[in-house]
Amino acid sequence: MAHNPHAPQGPESHDPAGSTQMFRAFVDEGGPARGAQPAASAGPRIGLIVGVIAAVAIVAAVAWLALA
């Protein structure tokens, strides 16, 4: 295996792009607010319930017409 002079040597590695520091700053900042998540997820859940009820009603109507 060839020796790479540009590879980090030893336990101390330098991040020339600074992406590690930027990621840590984002994580420490907290990212999106976590308190707003449950309120935002209530909308899609209501839509799912309405969709299931509508699908059951359509299937029931088709079955009623087919058997009538």
CHARMM-style PDB file with segment names, atoms N, HN, CA, C and O in Angstrom:
ATOM      1  N   MET     1       0.848  -1.167   0.000  1.00  0.00      PROA
ATOM      2  CA  MET     1       0.000   0.000   0.000  1.00  0.00      PROA
ATOM      3  C   MET     1       0.900   1.239   0.000  1.00  0.00      PROA
ATOM      4  O   MET     1       1.868   1.307   0.758  1.00  0.00      PROA
ATOM      5  N   ALA     2       0.584   2.200  -0.837  1.00  0.00      PROA
ATOM      6  HN  ALA     2      -0.202   2.145  -1.453  1.00  0.00      PROA
ATOM      7  CA  ALA     2       1.392   3.407  -0.965  1.00  0.00      PROA
ATOM      8  C   ALA     2       1.092   4.374   0.173  1.00  0.00      PROA
ATOM      9  O   ALA     2      -0.013   4.409   0.714  1.00  0.00      PROA
ATOM     10  N   HSD     3       2.107   5.154   0.519  1.00  0.00      PROA
ATOM     11  HN  HSD     3       3.005   5.125   0.079  1.00  0.00      PROA
ATOM     12  CA  HSD     3       1.950   6.160   1.570  1.00  0.00      PROA
ATOM     13  C   HSD     3       1.345   7.419   0.969  1.00  0.00      PROA
ATOM     14  O   HSD     3       1.826   7.922  -0.046  1.00  0.00      PROA
ATOM     15  N   ASN     4       0.293   7.926   1.595  1.00  0.00      PROA
ATOM     16  HN  ASN     4      -0.098   7.518   2.420  1.00  0.00      PROA
ATOM     17  CA  ASN     4      -0.371   9.142   1.127  1.00  0.00      PROA
ATOM     18  C   ASN     4       0.040  10.295   2.033  1.00  0.00      PROA
ATOM     19  O   ASN     4      -0.375  10.330   3.191  1.00  0.00      PROA
ATOM     20  N   PRO     5       0.839  11.239   1.546  1.00  0.00      PROA
ATOM     21  CA  PRO     5       1.290  12.340   2.407  1.00  0.00      PROA
ATOM     22  C   PRO     5       0.164  13.314   2.765  1.00  0.00      PROA
ATOM     23  O   PRO     5       0.305  14.091   3.709  1.00  0.00      PROA
ATOM     24  N   HSD     6      -0.953  13.284   2.025  1.00  0.00      PROA
ATOM     25  HN  HSD     6      -1.067  12.652   1.258  1.00  0.00      PROA
ATOM     26  CA  HSD     6      -2.052  14.207   2.300  1.00  0.00      PROA
ATOM     27  C   HSD     6      -3.060  13.630   3.282  1.00  0.00      PROA
ATOM     28  O   HSD     6      -3.931  14.357   3.757  1.00  0.00      PROA
ATOM     29  N   ALA     7      -2.968  12.360   3.594  1.00  0.00      PROA
ATOM     30  HN  ALA     7      -2.260  11.769   3.208  1.00  0.00      PROA
ATOM     31  CA  ALA     7      -3.908  11.731   4.520  1.00  0.00      PROA
ATOM     32  C   ALA     7      -3.582  12.162   5.941  1.00  0.00      PROA
ATOM     33  O   ALA     7      -2.421  12.424   6.255  1.00  0.00      PROA
ATOM     34  N   PRO     8      -4.583  12.238   6.802  1.00  0.00      PROA
ATOM     35  CA  PRO     8      -4.329  12.592   8.199  1.00  0.00      PROA
ATOM     36  C   PRO     8      -3.419  11.573   8.861  1.00  0.00      PROA
ATOM     37  O   PRO     8      -3.579  10.366   8.676  1.00  0.00      PROA
ATOM     38  N   GLN     9      -2.471  12.066   9.627  1.00  0.00      PROA
ATOM     39  HN  GLN     9      -2.341  13.046   9.777  1.00  0.00      PROA
ATOM     40  CA  GLN     9      -1.521  11.203  10.313  1.00  0.00      PROA
ATOM     41  C   GLN     9      -1.755  11.294  11.810  1.00  0.00      PROA
ATOM     42  O   GLN     9      -1.726  12.386  12.377  1.00  0.00      PROA
ATOM     43  N   GLY    10      -1.982  10.175  12.448  1.00  0.00      PROA
ATOM     44  HN  GLY    10      -2.005   9.287  11.988  1.00  0.00      PROA
ATOM     45  CA  GLY    10      -2.149  10.158  13.898  1.00  0.00      PROA
ATOM     46  C   GLY    10      -3.575  10.458  14.312  1.00  0.00      PROA
ATOM     47  O   GLY    10      -4.459  10.599  13.467  1.00  0.00      PROA
ATOM     48  N   PRO    11      -3.801  10.557  15.635  1.00  0.00      PROA
ATOM     49  CA  PRO    11      -5.153  10.748  16.137  1.00  0.00      PROA
ATOM     50  C   PRO    11      -5.727  12.135  15.857  1.00  0.00      PROA
ATOM     51  O   PRO    11      -6.945  12.309  15.834  1.00  0.00      PROA
ATOM     52  N   GLU    12      -4.859  13.117  15.644  1.00  0.00      PROA
ATOM     53  HN  GLU    12      -3.869  12.976  15.663  1.00  0.00      PROA
ATOM     54  CA  GLU    12      -5.328  14.477  15.400  1.00  0.00      PROA
ATOM     55  C   GLU    12      -5.514  14.688  13.903  1.00  0.00      PROA
ATOM     56  O   GLU    12      -4.549  14.591  13.144  1.00  0.00      PROA
ATOM     57  N   SER    13      -6.731  14.975  13.468  1.00  0.00      PROA
ATOM     58  HN  SER    13      -7.514  15.054  14.084  1.00  0.00      PROA
ATOM     59  CA  SER    13      -6.970  15.209  12.041  1.00  0.00      PROA
ATOM     60  C   SER    13      -7.534  16.617  11.862  1.00  0.00      PROA
ATOM     61  O   SER    13      -8.318  17.097  12.681  1.00  0.00      PROA
ATOM     62  N   HSD    14      -7.128  17.253  10.797  1.00  0.00      PROA
ATOM     63  HN  HSD    14      -6.492  16.863  10.131  1.00  0.00      PROA
ATOM     64  CA  HSD    14      -7.579  18.611  10.495  1.00  0.00      PROA
ATOM     65  C   HSD    14      -8.614  18.550   9.389  1.00  0.00      PROA
ATOM     66  O   HSD    14      -8.402  17.870   8.385  1.00  0.00      PROA
ATOM     67  N   ASP    15      -9.715  19.234   9.550  1.00  0.00      PROA
ATOM     68  HN  ASP    15      -9.887  19.786  10.365  1.00  0.00      PROA
ATOM     69  CA  ASP    15     -10.771  19.280   8.552  1.00  0.00      PROA
ATOM     70  C   ASP    15     -10.614  20.576   7.772  1.00  0.00      PROA
ATOM     71  O   ASP    15     -11.069  21.625   8.229  1.00  0.00      PROA
ATOM     72  N   PRO    16      -9.973  20.527   6.592  1.00  0.00      PROA
ATOM     73  CA  PRO    16      -9.691  21.774   5.881  1.00  0.00      PROA
ATOM     74  C   PRO    16     -10.946  22.502   5.407  1.00  0.00      PROA
ATOM     75  O   PRO    16     -10.932  23.727   5.286  1.00  0.00      PROA
ATOM     76  N   ALA    17     -12.029  21.776   5.137  1.00  0.00      PROA
ATOM     77  HN  ALA    17     -12.040  20.781   5.236  1.00  0.00      PROA
ATOM     78  CA  ALA    17     -13.245  22.430   4.671  1.00  0.00      PROA
ATOM     79  C   ALA    17     -14.058  23.001   5.820  1.00  0.00      PROA
ATOM     80  O   ALA    17     -14.910  23.863   5.602  1.00  0.00      PROA
ATOM     81  N   GLY    18     -13.814  22.540   7.034  1.00  0.00      PROA
ATOM     82  HN  GLY    18     -13.122  21.840   7.212  1.00  0.00      PROA
ATOM     83  CA  GLY    18     -14.554  23.031   8.178  1.00  0.00      PROA
ATOM     84  C   GLY    18     -15.949  22.447   8.286  1.00  0.00      PROA
ATOM     85  O   GLY    18     -16.781  22.966   9.029  1.00  0.00      PROA
ATOM     86  N   SER    19     -16.221  21.364   7.548  1.00  0.00      PROA
ATOM     87  HN  SER    19     -15.545  20.942   6.943  1.00  0.00      PROA
ATOM     88  CA  SER    19     -17.574  20.810   7.555  1.00  0.00      PROA
ATOM     89  C   SER    19     -17.931  20.215   8.912  1.00  0.00      PROA
ATOM     90  O   SER    19     -19.094  20.256   9.313  1.00  0.00      PROA
ATOM     91  N   THR    20     -16.960  19.670   9.616  1.00  0.00      PROA
ATOM     92  HN  THR    20     -16.015  19.637   9.290  1.00  0.00      PROA
ATOM     93  CA  THR    20     -17.250  19.117  10.936  1.00  0.00      PROA
ATOM     94  C   THR    20     -17.674  20.218  11.894  1.00  0.00      PROA
ATOM     95  O   THR    20     -18.618  20.049  12.666  1.00  0.00      PROA
ATOM     96  N   GLN    21     -16.978  21.338  11.843  1.00  0.00      PROA
ATOM     97  HN  GLN    21     -16.211  21.475  11.217  1.00  0.00      PROA
ATOM     98  CA  GLN    21     -17.328  22.448  12.716  1.00  0.00      PROA
ATOM     99  C   GLN    21     -18.703  23.002  12.347  1.00  0.00      PROA
ATOM    100  O   GLN    21     -19.474  23.378  13.230  1.00  0.00      PROA
ATOM    101  N   MET    22     -19.015  23.055  11.061  1.00  0.00      PROA
ATOM    102  HN  MET    22     -18.389  22.750  10.343  1.00  0.00      PROA
ATOM    103  CA  MET    22     -20.320  23.567  10.635  1.00  0.00      PROA
ATOM    104  C   MET    22     -21.433  22.620  11.083  1.00  0.00      PROA
ATOM    105  O   MET    22     -22.501  23.060  11.508  1.00  0.00      PROA
ATOM    106  N   PHE    23     -21.169  21.313  10.984  1.00  0.00      PROA
ATOM    107  HN  PHE    23     -20.301  20.956  10.639  1.00  0.00      PROA
ATOM    108  CA  PHE    23     -22.171  20.344  11.420  1.00  0.00      PROA
ATOM    109  C   PHE    23     -22.400  20.445  12.921  1.00  0.00      PROA
ATOM    110  O   PHE    23     -23.542  20.422  13.379  1.00  0.00      PROA
ATOM    111  N   ARG    24     -21.325  20.555  13.682  1.00  0.00      PROA
ATOM    112  HN  ARG    24     -20.397  20.573  13.310  1.00  0.00      PROA
ATOM    113  CA  ARG    24     -21.475  20.677  15.142  1.00  0.00      PROA
ATOM    114  C   ARG    24     -22.216  21.949  15.509  1.00  0.00      PROA
ATOM    115  O   ARG    24     -23.000  21.951  16.458  1.00  0.00      PROA
ATOM    116  N   ALA    25     -21.987  23.029  14.780  1.00  0.00      PROA
ATOM    117  HN  ALA    25     -21.350  23.028  14.009  1.00  0.00      PROA
ATOM    118  CA  ALA    25     -22.705  24.273  15.058  1.00  0.00      PROA
ATOM    119  C   ALA    25     -24.189  24.094  14.774  1.00  0.00      PROA
ATOM    120  O   ALA    25     -25.028  24.609  15.513  1.00  0.00      PROA
ATOM    121  N   PHE    26     -24.524  23.363  13.698  1.00  0.00      PROA
ATOM    122  HN  PHE    26     -23.843  22.945  13.098  1.00  0.00      PROA
ATOM    123  CA  PHE    26     -25.931  23.116  13.377  1.00  0.00      PROA
ATOM    124  C   PHE    26     -26.585  22.257  14.445  1.00  0.00      PROA
ATOM    125  O   PHE    26     -27.711  22.535  14.857  1.00  0.00      PROA
ATOM    126  N   VAL    27     -25.898  21.222  14.897  1.00  0.00      PROA
ATOM    127  HN  VAL    27     -24.984  20.997  14.562  1.00  0.00      PROA
ATOM    128  CA  VAL    27     -26.456  20.332  15.914  1.00  0.00      PROA
ATOM    129  C   VAL    27     -26.621  21.070  17.237  1.00  0.00      PROA
ATOM    130  O   VAL    27     -27.637  20.920  17.916  1.00  0.00      PROA
ATOM    131  N   ASP    28     -25.617  21.871  17.601  1.00  0.00      PROA
ATOM    132  HN  ASP    28     -24.791  21.993  17.049  1.00  0.00      PROA
ATOM    133  CA  ASP    28     -25.705  22.626  18.852  1.00  0.00      PROA
ATOM    134  C   ASP    28     -26.807  23.683  18.788  1.00  0.00      PROA
ATOM    135  O   ASP    28     -27.406  24.026  19.808  1.00  0.00      PROA
ATOM    136  N   GLU    29     -27.072  24.197  17.587  1.00  0.00      PROA
ATOM    137  HN  GLU    29     -26.586  23.918  16.758  1.00  0.00      PROA
ATOM    138  CA  GLU    29     -28.119  25.203  17.419  1.00  0.00      PROA
ATOM    139  C   GLU    29     -29.493  24.595  17.652  1.00  0.00      PROA
ATOM    140  O   GLU    29     -30.415  25.300  18.062  1.00  0.00      PROA
ATOM    141  N   GLY    30     -29.644  23.323  17.404  1.00  0.00      PROA
ATOM    142  HN  GLY    30     -28.895  22.750  17.071  1.00  0.00      PROA
ATOM    143  CA  GLY    30     -30.901  22.645  17.664  1.00  0.00      PROA
ATOM    144  C   GLY    30     -31.687  22.322  16.414  1.00  0.00      PROA
ATOM    145  O   GLY    30     -32.642  21.548  16.482  1.00  0.00      PROA
ATOM    146  N   GLY    31     -31.325  22.882  15.277  1.00  0.00      PROA
ATOM    147  HN  GLY    31     -30.549  23.511  15.222  1.00  0.00      PROA
ATOM    148  CA  GLY    31     -32.045  22.594  14.046  1.00  0.00      PROA
ATOM    149  C   GLY    31     -33.472  23.109  14.124  1.00  0.00      PROA
ATOM    150  O   GLY    31     -33.715  24.149  14.736  1.00  0.00      PROA
ATOM    151  N   PRO    32     -34.421  22.406  13.517  1.00  0.00      PROA
ATOM    152  CA  PRO    32     -35.824  22.833  13.577  1.00  0.00      PROA
ATOM    153  C   PRO    32     -36.381  22.729  14.990  1.00  0.00      PROA
ATOM    154  O   PRO    32     -35.938  21.896  15.781  1.00  0.00      PROA
ATOM    155  N   ALA    33     -37.341  23.569  15.298  1.00  0.00      PROA
ATOM    156  HN  ALA    33     -37.701  24.246  14.656  1.00  0.00      PROA
ATOM    157  CA  ALA    33     -37.945  23.545  16.630  1.00  0.00      PROA
ATOM    158  C   ALA    33     -38.687  22.228  16.826  1.00  0.00      PROA
ATOM    159  O   ALA    33     -39.509  21.847  15.993  1.00  0.00      PROA
ATOM    160  N   ARG    34     -38.400  21.537  17.918  1.00  0.00      PROA
ATOM    161  HN  ARG    34     -37.732  21.847  18.595  1.00  0.00      PROA
ATOM    162  CA  ARG    34     -39.030  20.243  18.152  1.00  0.00      PROA
ATOM    163  C   ARG    34     -40.404  20.387  18.773  1.00  0.00      PROA
ATOM    164  O   ARG    34     -41.208  19.457  18.701  1.00  0.00      PROA
ATOM    165  N   GLY    35     -40.696  21.518  19.377  1.00  0.00      PROA
ATOM    166  HN  GLY    35     -40.044  22.273  19.435  1.00  0.00      PROA
ATOM    167  CA  GLY    35     -41.994  21.717  19.997  1.00  0.00      PROA
ATOM    168  C   GLY    35     -43.105  21.866  18.961  1.00  0.00      PROA
ATOM    169  O   GLY    35     -44.267  21.591  19.260  1.00  0.00      PROA
ATOM    170  N   ALA    36     -42.761  22.302  17.739  1.00  0.00      PROA
ATOM    171  HN  ALA    36     -41.817  22.525  17.495  1.00  0.00      PROA
ATOM    172  CA  ALA    36     -43.776  22.513  16.710  1.00  0.00      PROA
ATOM    173  C   ALA    36     -44.106  21.232  15.945  1.00  0.00      PROA
ATOM    174  O   ALA    36     -45.093  21.203  15.211  1.00  0.00      PROA
ATOM    175  N   GLN    37     -43.321  20.194  16.094  1.00  0.00      PROA
ATOM    176  HN  GLN    37     -42.519  20.218  16.691  1.00  0.00      PROA
ATOM    177  CA  GLN    37     -43.534  18.970  15.323  1.00  0.00      PROA
ATOM    178  C   GLN    37     -44.872  18.287  15.591  1.00  0.00      PROA
ATOM    179  O   GLN    37     -45.545  17.950  14.617  1.00  0.00      PROA
ATOM    180  N   PRO    38     -45.316  18.053  16.830  1.00  0.00      PROA
ATOM    181  CA  PRO    38     -46.586  17.361  17.028  1.00  0.00      PROA
ATOM    182  C   PRO    38     -47.775  18.125  16.447  1.00  0.00      PROA
ATOM    183  O   PRO    38     -48.706  17.507  15.931  1.00  0.00      PROA
ATOM    184  N   ALA    39     -47.761  19.431  16.521  1.00  0.00      PROA
ATOM    185  HN  ALA    39     -47.005  19.933  16.941  1.00  0.00      PROA
ATOM    186  CA  ALA    39     -48.866  20.209  15.978  1.00  0.00      PROA
ATOM    187  C   ALA    39     -48.906  20.105  14.454  1.00  0.00      PROA
ATOM    188  O   ALA    39     -49.986  20.074  13.864  1.00  0.00      PROA
ATOM    189  N   ALA    40     -47.743  20.050  13.818  1.00  0.00      PROA
ATOM    190  HN  ALA    40     -46.866  20.075  14.297  1.00  0.00      PROA
ATOM    191  CA  ALA    40     -47.688  19.956  12.366  1.00  0.00      PROA
ATOM    192  C   ALA    40     -48.101  18.567  11.890  1.00  0.00      PROA
ATOM    193  O   ALA    40     -48.622  18.442  10.782  1.00  0.00      PROA
ATOM    194  N   SER    41     -47.892  17.533  12.677  1.00  0.00      PROA
ATOM    195  HN  SER    41     -47.469  17.634  13.577  1.00  0.00      PROA
ATOM    196  CA  SER    41     -48.227  16.182  12.235  1.00  0.00      PROA
ATOM    197  C   SER    41     -49.710  15.883  12.385  1.00  0.00      PROA
ATOM    198  O   SER    41     -50.167  14.847  11.903  1.00  0.00      PROA
ATOM    199  N   ALA    42     -50.479  16.751  13.036  1.00  0.00      PROA
ATOM    200  HN  ALA    42     -50.107  17.592  13.428  1.00  0.00      PROA
ATOM    201  CA  ALA    42     -51.912  16.509  13.197  1.00  0.00      PROA
ATOM    202  C   ALA    42     -52.644  16.689  11.866  1.00  0.00      PROA
ATOM    203  O   ALA    42     -53.650  16.020  11.633  1.00  0.00      PROA
ATOM    204  N   GLY    43     -52.170  17.568  10.995  1.00  0.00      PROA
ATOM    205  HN  GLY    43     -51.353  18.112  11.184  1.00  0.00      PROA
ATOM    206  CA  GLY    43     -52.811  17.803   9.707  1.00  0.00      PROA
ATOM    207  C   GLY    43     -52.825  16.576   8.809  1.00  0.00      PROA
ATOM    208  O   GLY    43     -53.894  16.182   8.345  1.00  0.00      PROA
ATOM    209  N   PRO    44     -51.684  15.959   8.549  1.00  0.00      PROA
ATOM    210  CA  PRO    44     -51.673  14.766   7.705  1.00  0.00      PROA
ATOM    211  C   PRO    44     -52.467  13.603   8.316  1.00  0.00      PROA
ATOM    212  O   PRO    44     -53.036  12.796   7.581  1.00  0.00      PROA
ATOM    213  N   ARG    45     -52.511  13.511   9.619  1.00  0.00      PROA
ATOM    214  HN  ARG    45     -52.048  14.166  10.216  1.00  0.00      PROA
ATOM    215  CA  ARG    45     -53.259  12.422  10.261  1.00  0.00      PROA
ATOM    216  C   ARG    45     -54.757  12.597  10.010  1.00  0.00      PROA
ATOM    217  O   ARG    45     -55.459  11.617   9.762  1.00  0.00      PROA
ATOM    218  N   ILE    46     -55.248  13.826  10.073  1.00  0.00      PROA
ATOM    219  HN  ILE    46     -54.677  14.623  10.275  1.00  0.00      PROA
ATOM    220  CA  ILE    46     -56.669  14.095   9.818  1.00  0.00      PROA
ATOM    221  C   ILE    46     -56.990  13.782   8.355  1.00  0.00      PROA
ATOM    222  O   ILE    46     -58.039  13.210   8.058  1.00  0.00      PROA
ATOM    223  N   GLY    47     -56.099  14.153   7.453  1.00  0.00      PROA
ATOM    224  HN  GLY    47     -55.248  14.618   7.695  1.00  0.00      PROA
ATOM    225  CA  GLY    47     -56.301  13.852   6.040  1.00  0.00      PROA
ATOM    226  C   GLY    47     -56.347  12.358   5.773  1.00  0.00      PROA
ATOM    227  O   GLY    47     -57.128  11.895   4.941  1.00  0.00      PROA
ATOM    228  N   LEU    48     -55.521  11.608   6.470  1.00  0.00      PROA
ATOM    229  HN  LEU    48     -54.887  11.983   7.145  1.00  0.00      PROA
ATOM    230  CA  LEU    48     -55.521  10.153   6.313  1.00  0.00      PROA
ATOM    231  C   LEU    48     -56.837   9.553   6.791  1.00  0.00      PROA
ATOM    232  O   LEU    48     -57.392   8.669   6.138  1.00  0.00      PROA
ATOM    233  N   ILE    49     -57.336  10.028   7.923  1.00  0.00      PROA
ATOM    234  HN  ILE    49     -56.886  10.746   8.453  1.00  0.00      PROA
ATOM    235  CA  ILE    49     -58.608   9.520   8.459  1.00  0.00      PROA
ATOM    236  C   ILE    49     -59.752   9.841   7.498  1.00  0.00      PROA
ATOM    237  O   ILE    49     -60.599   8.986   7.238  1.00  0.00      PROA
ATOM    238  N   VAL    50     -59.782  11.059   6.974  1.00  0.00      PROA
ATOM    239  HN  VAL    50     -59.094  11.753   7.185  1.00  0.00      PROA
ATOM    240  CA  VAL    50     -60.838  11.443   6.030  1.00  0.00      PROA
ATOM    241  C   VAL    50     -60.736  10.606   4.756  1.00  0.00      PROA
ATOM    242  O   VAL    50     -61.756  10.197   4.203  1.00  0.00      PROA
ATOM    243  N   GLY    51     -59.527  10.352   4.292  1.00  0.00      PROA
ATOM    244  HN  GLY    51     -58.698  10.684   4.742  1.00  0.00      PROA
ATOM    245  CA  GLY    51     -59.335   9.534   3.097  1.00  0.00      PROA
ATOM    246  C   GLY    51     -59.812   8.103   3.287  1.00  0.00      PROA
ATOM    247  O   GLY    51     -60.430   7.529   2.390  1.00  0.00      PROA
ATOM    248  N   VAL    52     -59.529   7.525   4.450  1.00  0.00      PROA
ATOM    249  HN  VAL    52     -59.027   7.992   5.178  1.00  0.00      PROA
ATOM    250  CA  VAL    52     -59.972   6.154   4.731  1.00  0.00      PROA
ATOM    251  C   VAL    52     -61.494   6.095   4.802  1.00  0.00      PROA
ATOM    252  O   VAL    52     -62.101   5.164   4.273  1.00  0.00      PROA
ATOM    253  N   ILE    53     -62.113   7.073   5.446  1.00  0.00      PROA
ATOM    254  HN  ILE    53     -61.619   7.830   5.876  1.00  0.00      PROA
ATOM    255  CA  ILE    53     -63.577   7.107   5.543  1.00  0.00      PROA
ATOM    256  C   ILE    53     -64.192   7.258   4.148  1.00  0.00      PROA
ATOM    257  O   ILE    53     -65.190   6.608   3.838  1.00  0.00      PROA
ATOM    258  N   ALA    54     -63.602   8.110   3.312  1.00  0.00      PROA
ATOM    259  HN  ALA    54     -62.791   8.638   3.564  1.00  0.00      PROA
ATOM    260  CA  ALA    54     -64.113   8.289   1.952  1.00  0.00      PROA
ATOM    261  C   ALA    54     -63.970   7.004   1.143  1.00  0.00      PROA
ATOM    262  O   ALA    54     -64.876   6.648   0.389  1.00  0.00      PROA
ATOM    263  N   ALA    55     -62.847   6.306   1.288  1.00  0.00      PROA
ATOM    264  HN  ALA    55     -62.112   6.596   1.901  1.00  0.00      PROA
ATOM    265  CA  ALA    55     -62.640   5.053   0.552  1.00  0.00      PROA
ATOM    266  C   ALA    55     -63.652   3.996   0.984  1.00  0.00      PROA
ATOM    267  O   ALA    55     -64.193   3.275   0.145  1.00  0.00      PROA
ATOM    268  N   VAL    56     -63.909   3.899   2.286  1.00  0.00      PROA
ATOM    269  HN  VAL    56     -63.470   4.484   2.967  1.00  0.00      PROA
ATOM    270  CA  VAL    56     -64.896   2.932   2.777  1.00  0.00      PROA
ATOM    271  C   VAL    56     -66.282   3.286   2.251  1.00  0.00      PROA
ATOM    272  O   VAL    56     -67.039   2.393   1.872  1.00  0.00      PROA
ATOM    273  N   ALA    57     -66.625   4.563   2.220  1.00  0.00      PROA
ATOM    274  HN  ALA    57     -66.010   5.289   2.528  1.00  0.00      PROA
ATOM    275  CA  ALA    57     -67.933   4.985   1.712  1.00  0.00      PROA
ATOM    276  C   ALA    57     -68.073   4.657   0.225  1.00  0.00      PROA
ATOM    277  O   ALA    57     -69.137   4.219  -0.212  1.00  0.00      PROA
ATOM    278  N   ILE    58     -67.014   4.865  -0.553  1.00  0.00      PROA
ATOM    279  HN  ILE    58     -66.150   5.222  -0.198  1.00  0.00      PROA
ATOM    280  CA  ILE    58     -67.065   4.560  -1.987  1.00  0.00      PROA
ATOM    281  C   ILE    58     -67.220   3.060  -2.220  1.00  0.00      PROA
ATOM    282  O   ILE    58     -68.018   2.643  -3.058  1.00  0.00      PROA
ATOM    283  N   VAL    59     -66.462   2.250  -1.484  1.00  0.00      PROA
ATOM    284  HN  VAL    59     -65.813   2.589  -0.803  1.00  0.00      PROA
ATOM    285  CA  VAL    59     -66.577   0.800  -1.622  1.00  0.00      PROA
ATOM    286  C   VAL    59     -67.979   0.337  -1.226  1.00  0.00      PROA
ATOM    287  O   VAL    59     -68.560  -0.525  -1.885  1.00  0.00      PROA
ATOM    288  N   ALA    60     -68.520   0.907  -0.157  1.00  0.00      PROA
ATOM    289  HN  ALA    60     -68.048   1.608   0.379  1.00  0.00      PROA
ATOM    290  CA  ALA    60     -69.872   0.536   0.277  1.00  0.00      PROA
ATOM    291  C   ALA    60     -70.907   0.926  -0.780  1.00  0.00      PROA
ATOM    292  O   ALA    60     -71.839   0.161  -1.030  1.00  0.00      PROA
ATOM    293  N   ALA    61     -70.765   2.093  -1.404  1.00  0.00      PROA
ATOM    294  HN  ALA    61     -70.008   2.714  -1.201  1.00  0.00      PROA
ATOM    295  CA  ALA    61     -71.704   2.542  -2.433  1.00  0.00      PROA
ATOM    296  C   ALA    61     -71.627   1.640  -3.667  1.00  0.00      PROA
ATOM    297  O   ALA    61     -72.656   1.294  -4.248  1.00  0.00      PROA
ATOM    298  N   VAL    62     -70.416   1.262  -4.066  1.00  0.00      PROA
ATOM    299  HN  VAL    62     -69.580   1.543  -3.595  1.00  0.00      PROA
ATOM    300  CA  VAL    62     -70.262   0.382  -5.234  1.00  0.00      PROA
ATOM    301  C   VAL    62     -70.852  -0.985  -4.933  1.00  0.00      PROA
ATOM    302  O   VAL    62     -71.525  -1.566  -5.785  1.00  0.00      PROA
ATOM    303  N   ALA    63     -70.614  -1.508  -3.742  1.00  0.00      PROA
ATOM    304  HN  ALA    63     -70.068  -1.037  -3.049  1.00  0.00      PROA
ATOM    305  CA  ALA    63     -71.189  -2.809  -3.383  1.00  0.00      PROA
ATOM    306  C   ALA    63     -72.712  -2.731  -3.327  1.00  0.00      PROA
ATOM    307  O   ALA    63     -73.390  -3.666  -3.755  1.00  0.00      PROA
ATOM    308  N   TRP    64     -73.254  -1.650  -2.813  1.00  0.00      PROA
ATOM    309  HN  TRP    64     -72.704  -0.891  -2.465  1.00  0.00      PROA
ATOM    310  CA  TRP    64     -74.717  -1.497  -2.720  1.00  0.00      PROA
ATOM    311  C   TRP    64     -75.342  -1.430  -4.118  1.00  0.00      PROA
ATOM    312  O   TRP    64     -76.398  -2.013  -4.362  1.00  0.00      PROA
ATOM    313  N   LEU    65     -74.673  -0.707  -5.040  1.00  0.00      PROA
ATOM    314  HN  LEU    65     -73.815  -0.233  -4.842  1.00  0.00      PROA
ATOM    315  CA  LEU    65     -75.193  -0.621  -6.410  1.00  0.00      PROA
ATOM    316  C   LEU    65     -75.072  -1.968  -7.139  1.00  0.00      PROA
ATOM    317  O   LEU    65     -75.936  -2.324  -7.941  1.00  0.00      PROA
ATOM    318  N   ALA    66     -74.000  -2.707  -6.855  1.00  0.00      PROA
ATOM    319  HN  ALA    66     -73.298  -2.418  -6.204  1.00  0.00      PROA
ATOM    320  CA  ALA    66     -73.783  -3.981  -7.531  1.00  0.00      PROA
ATOM    321  C   ALA    66     -74.797  -5.021  -7.055  1.00  0.00      PROA
ATOM    322  O   ALA    66     -75.227  -5.866  -7.840  1.00  0.00      PROA
ATOM    323  N   LEU    67     -75.177  -4.968  -5.798  1.00  0.00      PROA
ATOM    324  HN  LEU    67     -74.828  -4.281  -5.161  1.00  0.00      PROA
ATOM    325  CA  LEU    67     -76.086  -5.970  -5.255  1.00  0.00      PROA
ATOM    326  C   LEU    67     -77.552  -5.564  -5.390  1.00  0.00      PROA
ATOM    327  O   LEU    67     -78.436  -6.391  -5.164  1.00  0.00      PROA
ATOM    328  N   ALA    68     -77.824  -4.338  -5.747  1.00  0.00      PROA
ATOM    329  HN  ALA    68     -77.105  -3.667  -5.931  1.00  0.00      PROA
ATOM    330  CA  ALA    68     -79.217  -3.869  -5.852  1.00  0.00      PROA
ATOM    331  C   ALA    68     -79.856  -4.258  -7.159  1.00  0.00      PROA
ATOM    332  OT1 ALA    68     -81.020  -3.937  -7.397  1.00  0.00      PROA
TER     333      ALA     68
END
